[in-house]
């Protein structure tokens, strides 16, 4: 290159540097740029509803949960848990939770999104009607494939839309139990000697509304009080669980199909052990999300807490199940259906 031409190029280059020198990433407008877990927004921007929003960086969000982790897993469910930010004042600063989720050990492609539409607790900072200060600290993804790895990532939004995103964690669902490794507590008929309680719980025969088979238990609440906390249940079972043996705190889980016509802010499973129905063990809190489809609850026995604060374990192998039911807050006119209750391992 001739010296004169080279000098001219250097002048042009210097002019461009002067013109662009003050322009950096921070000066670019990323408003409404498409974003995802794999293609996040730059620093100073957050991904809200799949679009970049200025000022929504995770480091300055008002809510920042910690220790996102796997709490437990069954063949078709994984419970994801976290340590909630308990210092949010006022609580109205909370926006919502969102769970990004998918098959594999890490994100690949567009994630599935679990929101309050699937699990009502994801739309709440605290659970209502519990009688305690219960912050939402977990959620369950169900309907999964057995013996399959899934990843998840929690996103916590504050009321300004700022999105705090946790690290990705993964877990493999358990293998399906072998044929015959189950104790049936309710199928199509009431077991001999058993009864339903309260009286509004009835055995209904309707193949179209049963989860499987021909019959189910239907609970039609008659109380209009939003704190109505009756426990629809099946009692008088007296079913030994000794055959589970050493798997009771390893692979054994309670399984029941639940369909709710209304949303219960606080719900859980009841499994009362005898003798004489003396130890009401529960897993809570769940929430029941309004809908007509059954959700298949699978809860490890070791996560169902007895009155002494411990999960069901090897010390309980010689005992019997006397009662099984669903805890919740009910609304008049909103039916609850329970079907196919069993312990599997």
N, C-alpha and C positions, 0 to 999 in steps of 0.2 A: 504494500500500500504506500502511495506517495505521502511524504511528510505533511503536505498541506491538507490532503484528504483525511489523513489520520487525525490531524489536529481538529478538523471540522467535526469528525465523529466524537472526539473527546468532549467538545463543547456541547454537542447535542446530548450526550450521555450525562454530563454534569447538570444540564438543565432538567433532565428527567429526574435525576436524583434529588435535586432541589425541590421539584414539584411534588414528588411522591414521598419525600423524606419524612413528612409528618403523618403519613397515612399508614396505619397498622391494622391489625385484626380488630382492635377495640373500636376503630372508627367505622367499620363495616356494619351495615344494617342487616341482621339475620332474621328480622321479624317474619314469622310464618314460614321460615325454611323448614322443610320436612326433616324430622329427626326420629331417632329410634335408639334402642339400647346399643346397637352396633354402630350407629352413626350419630353420636351425641352432638349437642351444641357446644360452641367454644366457651371458654371461661367468661363469666359475666352473663351467660344466657342459660336458661333452663328449658328442658323439653316438657311441654305441657300439652297433653292431648295430641302428641305427634307433631307439634309445631314449636319452633323456637320462640321464647319470650325473653325480652331483655330484663336483666336484673334478677333472674331466677336461678342463680348459681346455688348449688347445694350447700356451700360453706356458710352462707348467710341466711339460710332458711330458718324460720322460727321453730320448726319442729324437726328434731333429728334423732330418730330411734337408733338404738345400738344393738350389737350382738345378734344380727339376723342369723338364724340357724334352723336346723332340722330338729324338731322335738320328738317326733316318732313317725313310723311308717307301717302300713299294712299292705296287703296285696293290691288294693285299689285306692288307697288314700295316703297322703302325706300331710302332716301338720307342720307348718312353718311357724316359727316363734321369733319374738324380738323383745328387747327391753325398751318399753315405751318411754318417751320423754315425759316424765311426770311433773315437770316444772313449768308447763305451759300455762301462763296466766295472762289474760283470761282464757278459758278453754275455747272460746270462739275464734281464737287464732288458728285453730285446727281446720284444715280443709277436708282431706280425705286420704285414705290409703289406696294403693293400687298394687297388685301383684303381677309382675311380668314373669312369664312361665312358659316352659316348653320342654320337649324331649331332648335328651342328650345331657352331657356334663357341662355345656356352656352354650350361650346364645348362638343360634344359626338361623338366619332369616327373621321374619317378623314374629315377635313373641305373641302368645296368647295373653289376653288381659283379663284378670279377675278383679272385679270391682264390687261395689255394694249391690249391684244388680244380681250377682251370683251369691255373694256372702255379705249379708247386711252389716256385719260388724266392721267391714272395711270402710264404711261411711261414718264411723263413730270414733270419738276420742275416748269416751267412757261408755260402759254398758249401763243401760237404765234398769230400774226396778230390781237391782240385785241386793239392795240393803247394805252395800259396801261400796268403797271407792275403787271400782274395778276398771282399770284402764284396759283397752283392747291391746292384747299382747300376743295374738296368734290368729291363724286362720287355716282352714283345711281345704286342700284341693282333692276332690273325689272323682270317681269315674275313670280312674287311671288304669293302664295296663299293668298286669302283674310282672314282677321280675324285670322292670324297665327303669332306666335312669332318667331323671328329670332335673332341670335346673330351675331356680327361681331367684327373683330380685325384688325387694320391697321398695316402693316409691312412696314417700310421705309428702303430701302437699300441704302447705299452710294456706291461710285464707287469702293470701295475695297471689297464689298460684306458683309460689316458689317450690321446686321439686327437689327433695333430698333423696338421693338414690344410694342404697346399700350395695355392698359387694354381692357378687353372684355366689350362691351355694347350690349344691346338688345332692341328690339322694337316689337310691335305688329302691323301688318298691319290693316288698317281700314276695316270695314265691307263693303260689296258690296252694292251700293245704291239700294233702292227699285225700282221696275219697274215703269217707267214713269218719274223718277226724272232725266231728262236730257234735254238739249237744243241742237238740232242737227244743226251744222254750215256747215258741208259738209258731204254728203253721196255718192250717185251715180251721182247726177246731180248738176249743178250750181244753187243755189237759185235764184229766180226771182230778177232781178235788179243788180245782182252781176257780177263781172268780175275778171279775173286773171291778175297779173302783176308780173314781166315784160312780154313781149309778148312771151318769151320762155316757159312760164308756160301754159300747155295745158291740157284739160280734155281728158283723154285716156280711151277707153273702151276695157278692156282686163281682163276677169275674172281670168286668170291664174296669173296675176301680181297685182291684187287688193288685199288689205288686207282682205276685206270682200265685198260681193256684186260683181258688174261688172265693176266699173269705179274708177279712181284715178286721182290725179293731178300729172303731170310729169313736172319736170324742167330740161331742158338740157342747161347748161351754155355754152355761146359762148365766154366768156372771158378767155384768157390764163394766165392772171395776177394772181399770187398766193394770192394777196390781194383783189381779186374780191369779193365784199361784197354785191351783189344784194340780196334783200329779196324776195324770191318767196312767193307770198301771194294771198289770195282771199279777195277782197275788195267789198265795197258797200252792206254789209250784212244788217245792221240796224236791228239787232235782240235784242229785249228787254231782260234784265236779271232780271226783278223785281220779277219773280216767285221764284227765289232762296231765296229771303228775308234774314232772319237773319243767314242762313247757309252759306252765301257768304264767310265769313272769318273763317268758322269752318270746314265743310265737303266738300265744293265745290272744284272741280278740273277741269282743262283743260285736255282733253285726245285727243291725235292724234297719228296715226300710221305713222312712218317715216322709210324709207329705203333709204340708201345712197350707191351709187357705189364707193364713195371715202371718205377718212377721212378728216373731217374738224376740224382743231385744236381748233376752237372756234365756238360754235353754241348755239342756244337758241330758245325759242318760243316767238312769237309776238302775243299779243292780244290787238288790239287797240280799245279803247272805244270812243264813241262819246259824244256830237254831232259832226258830220262832221269829224270823224276820227282824233280828235285833241289830243288824249292822247295815245301814243304808249307805252303800258305796256309790259315789257319783263321779261323772266326768263333766266338768263345766268350766268356763262358759262356752257354749256354742251360741249361735243365733239361728233361728228358723226363718228362712226367707220365703216370703209369700210366693206361691206357685202351685200348679196342679201336679207336677211331676214328683215322683219319689226321689229322695236322696238316700243313698245307701251309706249309713253310718258304719264305720269300722273303727273301733276304739280298743287299743291294747288293754288287757286286764290290768297290767302294771300301771296304767295311767288313770285307772278308775280308783278314786281315793276313798278309803274307809273312814269311819268316824275317828280313828286314831291318827289320821293324817298320812298314813302309808297306803301305797297302792296294793292291790290284790296280789299276793305272792305265794310262795311255797308253803307258808304257814297256814294257808287257807285251803289246801288241797283236800282235807278231810271234811270240808263244809258243804253246804247245799245252797243253791239259789232258790230263794223264796219269792222274790218279787222282781219284776222288770218293768220299767216305765220310762216316760219322758217328762223331764222337768221343763217348765216354761211359764211365761205370762200369757194369758189367753184373752181373746176378745169374743164376745158373744156373736154367734153367727159364723165364726171362722173355724171350720172343722179341721181336726187333726186326724190323720190316718197312720196306723202302725201295722207293719206286716213283717213276716219272715224273720222272727227273732231267734237267734242262735248264738252259741259260742263255738268258734272254730280255732283250730291250731295246727 
